[in-house]
Amino acid sequence: MRYREITVENPEQLNDGLYARFTALAGTDRMRQSHHFGGRFENTYIDATDIPEIAALLDLVKQQAGQLLGVEPDSLKAGFWFNAMETGHRTAPHHHDENDELLSAVYYIRVPGNSGDLVLHAGGGRTIVRPQAGKLVLFAPDVVHEVTVNHSNEMRLSVAFNVGPVDG
């Protein structure tokens, strides 16, 4: 599998709820940040109990991962973190193949025009994925990927996932 795209139907209510809760928690002790590169923290962690809107996405990610991997979704767990990219920010090339990951994914919550593309490097080539609000992209965790520069004047917000076995 190179990658799979799924578009959530009518994502506005879900995305509005995720964005509102994310911004309400910004700057509080309910957020933990890591991976400081290029003048910004790439990962923002929020406990699922603090952002209940994430439950629907976790179920969707596990369902899709189960289909792709040929396993029951209940045998999978999904960790998540948010990625807020302000003007001029980008995400450097990296992969997620570090622990027990079986699949990685990203879901787009808020995508201003010209706010950067997802670039997947696999099989000796590059695939450019144009983000849009409500799009879920799943790919193998060993795929090197990056996000190009946000040239918009607004923040782009996405949530990333790593899926692995429940007992892993």
N, C-alpha and C positions, 0 to 999 in steps of 0.2 A: 504494500500500500504506500503510495507516495503521499497523498493527503486526501481528505474528504471535507467537503463544505456542506453545511446544513444551514438553511435559513429558517429561523423561528418565525412563525406567522404572527402578525400583530404584536411585535415586541415592545411597543411603546410603554405600556403600563409596567412591565417587568423592568425595562431599562430606566424609566423615570424613578421607580422605587429604589433600584440599585444605586443610581446616581445620587438621589436625595440622601440616602442613608450614608453613602461614602462621604459626601461633602459634610454631612452633619457630624461625622466622626473624625474628620480631618483635624489634625493638631491635638487630638485628645490622647489619653493613655490607653484607649481602646484599639489603637493602631500600633503595629510594630513594623519598622522598615529595615530593609537590608539591601545589599549589593549596591554600594555607592560608587557609581561610575559616571564619568562625564558631567560631574556637577549635580547629579540627582540620584535619588534612591530608586532603583528599578523595581523593587518588590515592596508592596504594602500588604501586610497580613492583618486580617480582621477575623475574629472568631465567628463561626457560623451563627452562634447564638446572638451576636450583635448585628447581624445582617440577615434576618430570616428570609429575605427575598432570594438568597442564594440557593435555597433548598431545591427549587424547581430546576435550576441549572445543574446542580450536582446530580439530580436524577436523570436529566437529559444526557449529560456527559457519560454517566455510567451505562445508560441504556445503549447509546451509540457505540461506546467502547465494547460492550458485551457483544453486540452484533459484529463488529469488526474483528474481534479477537476470538469469536466462537465460544464464549463462556457466558454463564449466567451473570447478569448485572449485580446480583446480590453477592457474588464472589469478589467484587471489586470495591476498592475505596478510592476516593478522589480528594486530593489536597488542592487548595486554591490560593491565589494571591492576586491582588489588583496591580495594574500597571497604569499609572497616570503620567502621561507625556505632555509636558507644556511646550510652548513654542521653542524650537531649536533643539529639542531633545530627540535622541535616537536610542536604540538598543543595539549593543554590539553583538556580533556573531557569537552564538553559544549553542549548547545542546542540553538536554535534560536526562541523559543516559548515565545516571550516577548511582542509583540505589536499586529499587525494585520496580521502577517505572516500566509500564507496558505500553503506554500511550500518553501523548501530550495533547493539549488542546488550548484554544483561545476563543473567547466569546467577546464580541464588540458591543459595548454599551453606548458609547458616545463617540461619533466619528465625524468631526468637522471636515470639510473639503480640504484636500492637500495636507492631511495630517500624518502621512507616512503609510507605507505599504509593508506587509509581511513578505519577507524574502526567504524562501526555503531552498537550501543547497543540498541536493541529493542526486545520486547517480551521475555525477560529473556535470550536472546542469543546475540552472536556477529557475525557480518558479516564483513569479510575483503574484501575490494574492492581494487583491484590493479589498480592504476592510469596508464593512458597512454595518450599521447598527442592526443587531439581531442575527448576525452571521456567526456560526460556530465552525471553527476549522480544527480538524483532528489530524495528527501526524505522528509518526514514530518518534520516540524520545531521542533516538540517536541522530535525527536530522538536524544539522546545523541550520540555525535560522537567525534572522535579525529583523529589525524594524528601521526603515529609513526615517530621515529627519521629518519632524512635524513642522511644516512651513505655514501652518494656519496660525491665527491669533488666539486660538482657544485650546483648552486641554482636551486631549483624546483619552478616553478611559476604556480599558478592557480588563477582563479577568482571565487568568491563565490557570490551567489545571494539569496535574500529573495524576495518572491513574495507575494503580498497582493492585496486587492481590490483597484481599482482606487479611490473610494470615502472613503477609510478607513484612 
